[in-house]
Amino acid sequence: MIERFMNFVDKLNAGINPPEDINVVIEISKGSNIKHELNLENGILYIDRILPVEMVYPFNYGFIPQTIENLDNNSKNMDNLDVFVVGIDSLQPLSIINCTPIGIIFTQDQDGPDSKIIASPISKIVDWNPMGDSDDFNLHLLNKLKHFVEHHKDLEKDKFVKILEVGNKEKSKLKIIEAMENHKKYKNSHRNK
């Protein structure tokens, strides 16, 4: 059973037409305070931690498959590119949802760069047109998201998050392309070993 699932994880792609149309694997449901992480080596969803602050994830949270945030040797963060999916109900962990990026929050944490794409489900899923850009995003909800990102690690020893910039759709697409290229470089460099 795990072998079939591992093949499934390996076969996930970044989307139908990335960076405009992306797949997001949900790890954490909207409204949860439990931080899950999908182990891409064995395909199992682990509980990483329970948030020590009285906060819950304001939106569904996951990652874009076949991306790597950063290949810098000085960074400990070689994770997939993270995504907040806005504007919908709570989704089950390990669900895959097709989205369009609308913005990005560039952050730095204790392990290095850790950007967060802001995405909206495609119109086929939600039966309304997705937001075009982070400028279309409700300012209150954006501030709520920024507050969560900056403070969800506040009570964790030696951990922090600092927001560097909030970028628009174009910046999010450029980051997605960079992360897809990082993944290709990583795969190619390890294929020959």
C-alpha positions as CSV (number, residue, x, y, z in Angstrom):
1,M,0.0,0.0,0.0
2,I,2.7,2.5,0.9
3,E,4.6,1.7,-2.3
4,R,1.5,2.6,-4.4
5,F,1.2,5.9,-2.4
6,M,4.9,6.7,-2.8
7,N,4.4,6.3,-6.5
8,F,1.4,8.7,-6.3
9,V,3.5,11.3,-4.5
10,D,6.3,10.9,-7.0
11,K,3.9,11.4,-9.9
12,L,2.3,14.7,-8.6
13,N,3.1,17.6,-10.8
14,A,3.3,21.3,-10.2
15,G,0.0,21.9,-12.1
16,I,-1.7,21.8,-15.4
17,N,-0.1,25.0,-16.6
18,P,2.3,26.3,-14.0
19,P,2.9,29.0,-12.8
20,E,-0.6,30.2,-13.8
21,D,-2.4,27.0,-12.9
22,I,-0.9,25.1,-9.9
23,N,-1.6,22.0,-7.9
24,V,-1.6,22.4,-4.1
25,V,-1.3,19.4,-1.8
26,I,-3.1,20.3,1.4
27,E,-1.2,19.4,4.6
28,I,-3.1,21.6,7.1
29,S,-6.9,22.3,7.1
30,K,-8.3,25.7,7.6
31,G,-9.1,26.1,11.3
32,S,-6.6,23.6,12.6
33,N,-3.8,24.2,15.1
34,I,-2.1,20.9,14.2
35,K,0.9,21.3,11.9
36,H,1.1,18.3,9.6
37,E,3.9,17.6,7.2
38,L,3.9,15.1,4.3
39,N,7.1,13.0,4.3
40,L,7.9,12.8,0.6
41,E,10.3,9.8,1.2
42,N,7.5,7.5,2.5
43,G,4.3,9.3,1.6
44,I,3.0,9.5,5.2
45,L,1.5,12.6,6.8
46,Y,3.1,13.2,10.1
47,I,2.1,15.5,12.9
48,D,5.0,17.9,13.2
49,R,3.7,19.9,16.1
50,I,0.7,21.5,17.7
51,L,0.9,25.2,17.6
52,P,1.8,26.4,21.1
53,V,0.0,29.8,20.6
54,E,-3.8,30.2,20.7
55,M,-4.0,30.4,16.9
56,V,-5.4,28.3,14.1
57,Y,-4.5,28.3,10.4
58,P,-6.7,31.0,8.8
59,F,-6.7,29.2,5.4
60,N,-5.9,25.8,4.1
61,Y,-2.1,25.3,3.8
62,G,0.0,23.1,1.7
63,F,2.7,23.0,-1.0
64,I,3.2,22.9,-4.7
65,P,4.7,19.5,-5.8
66,Q,8.0,19.3,-7.7
67,T,9.2,22.6,-6.3
68,I,12.0,23.5,-3.9
69,E,12.0,26.9,-2.1
70,N,15.8,27.3,-1.9
71,L,18.9,25.4,-3.1
72,D,21.3,27.7,-1.2
73,N,23.8,25.6,0.7
74,N,23.6,28.0,3.6
75,S,19.9,27.4,4.0
76,K,18.3,24.5,6.0
77,N,15.1,25.0,4.1
78,M,14.9,22.8,1.1
79,D,11.2,22.3,1.4
80,N,8.6,22.5,-1.3
81,L,7.1,26.0,-2.0
82,D,4.4,26.7,0.6
83,V,0.9,27.9,-0.3
84,F,-2.1,29.3,1.6
85,V,-5.3,28.6,-0.3
86,V,-7.9,31.3,0.4
87,G,-11.6,31.7,0.0
88,I,-12.9,28.2,0.6
89,D,-14.0,25.8,3.4
90,S,-11.7,23.5,5.3
91,L,-10.1,20.8,3.1
92,Q,-8.9,17.4,4.2
93,P,-5.2,16.9,4.5
94,L,-3.7,15.2,1.4
95,S,-6.4,16.7,-0.8
96,I,-5.0,18.2,-4.1
97,I,-6.7,21.4,-5.3
98,N,-6.1,23.2,-8.5
99,C,-5.4,26.9,-7.9
100,T,-4.2,30.1,-9.4
101,P,-1.6,32.2,-7.6
102,I,-2.6,35.7,-6.6
103,G,0.3,36.9,-4.5
104,I,3.2,36.0,-2.2
105,I,4.5,36.7,1.2
106,F,8.3,36.6,1.3
107,T,9.5,35.6,4.7
108,Q,12.6,34.6,6.5
109,D,12.6,32.1,9.4
110,Q,15.2,30.5,11.5
111,D,16.1,28.1,8.6
112,G,16.3,30.7,5.8
113,P,13.9,32.0,3.1
114,D,10.4,30.5,3.5
115,S,8.0,32.2,1.0
116,K,4.2,31.6,1.1
117,I,2.3,31.7,-2.1
118,I,-1.3,33.0,-1.7
119,A,-3.6,31.2,-4.1
120,S,-7.3,31.0,-5.0
121,P,-9.1,27.9,-6.3
122,I,-9.8,27.9,-10.0
123,S,-13.4,29.0,-10.9
124,K,-14.5,25.4,-11.8
125,I,-14.0,24.4,-8.2
126,V,-15.7,27.3,-6.5
127,D,-18.1,28.5,-9.2
128,W,-16.9,32.1,-9.0
129,N,-14.0,33.8,-10.6
130,P,-10.8,33.6,-8.7
131,M,-9.2,36.8,-7.4
132,G,-6.8,38.2,-10.0
133,D,-4.1,39.6,-7.8
134,S,-3.3,40.2,-4.1
135,D,-4.6,43.7,-4.6
136,D,-8.0,42.2,-5.0
137,F,-7.7,40.3,-1.7
138,N,-9.7,41.7,1.2
139,L,-7.3,43.9,3.3
140,H,-8.6,42.5,6.6
141,L,-8.0,38.9,5.5
142,L,-4.5,39.8,4.2
143,N,-3.7,41.4,7.6
144,K,-5.1,38.4,9.3
145,L,-2.8,36.1,7.2
146,K,0.2,38.3,7.8
147,H,-0.5,38.4,11.6
148,F,-0.7,34.6,11.6
149,V,2.5,34.1,9.6
150,E,4.4,36.5,11.8
151,H,3.2,35.1,15.2
152,H,2.4,31.4,14.9
153,K,5.9,30.5,16.1
154,D,6.1,33.1,18.9
155,L,6.2,30.6,21.8
156,E,8.6,28.2,20.1
157,K,12.2,28.2,21.3
158,D,14.7,29.6,18.8
159,K,12.0,30.0,16.1
160,F,10.9,33.1,14.4
161,V,9.3,34.4,11.2
162,K,9.9,37.8,9.7
163,I,7.8,39.2,6.7
164,L,10.1,40.8,4.2
165,E,7.6,41.8,1.5
166,V,4.1,41.1,0.2
167,G,4.2,40.6,-3.5
168,N,1.6,40.5,-6.3
169,K,0.6,37.8,-8.7
170,E,3.6,38.4,-11.0
171,K,6.1,38.0,-8.2
172,S,4.4,34.8,-7.1
173,K,4.6,33.4,-10.6
174,L,8.3,34.2,-10.8
175,K,8.9,32.5,-7.4
176,I,7.0,29.4,-8.6
177,I,9.1,29.2,-11.8
178,E,12.3,29.6,-9.7
179,A,11.1,26.8,-7.3
180,M,10.3,24.5,-10.2
181,E,13.8,25.1,-11.7
182,N,15.3,24.4,-8.2
183,H,13.5,21.1,-8.2
184,K,14.8,20.2,-11.7
185,K,18.4,21.1,-10.7
186,Y,18.2,19.1,-7.6
187,K,16.7,16.0,-9.3
188,N,19.3,16.2,-12.1
189,S,22.2,16.6,-9.7
190,H,21.1,13.6,-7.7
191,R,20.2,11.5,-10.7
192,N,23.8,11.0,-11.6
193,K,24.9,9.9,-8.1
